[in-house]
Amino acid sequence: MQLGIKEDDLFPEPSELRGLMAQLEALLELIEGNTKIQSNSEAA
């Protein structure tokens, strides 16, 4: 399977991967922040 991906050039460019990772990290921080906010408001 991996050889097929390499042959078809389906790998994203390194700059694309860095951008995607940054977006995923921002999304994770947003989700974690919302979870903390909901936990604090439920305790109040």
N, C-alpha and C positions, 0 to 999 in steps of 0.2 A: 504493500500500500504506500509506504513512504517513497519508494522509487517512482511510483506513478505520480505522486504529488510533485516530486522534483522534476520529472520529465514534463509535466504540464505547466510548470512555472506558477503553481498556485500559492507559493509562499509569498506573504506580503513583504514589502521592503522594510528594513530596520526602522526607518523613520516612521512608517505607518504603525509598526508595533509599539514604538515609544508613545505615539499619540494615543493609541488605543489603551495602553497601560495607564496613561495619565487620566484618561476619561473614566476608566474602571475604578481607579483609586479615588477619584472625586466622587463617583457614584457611591462607592462603599462608605466614604466619610459621611456623605449625605444620609445614607440609610442608617448608619450607626448613630449619627446625631439625632435623627428622628426617633430612633428607639429610645435613646436616653431621655429625650424630651417627654415622650409618652410615659415612660416609667416614672419620671419626676411628677408629672401632672396627676397620675393615678394615685401616687402616695399622698398628695395634698388633700 
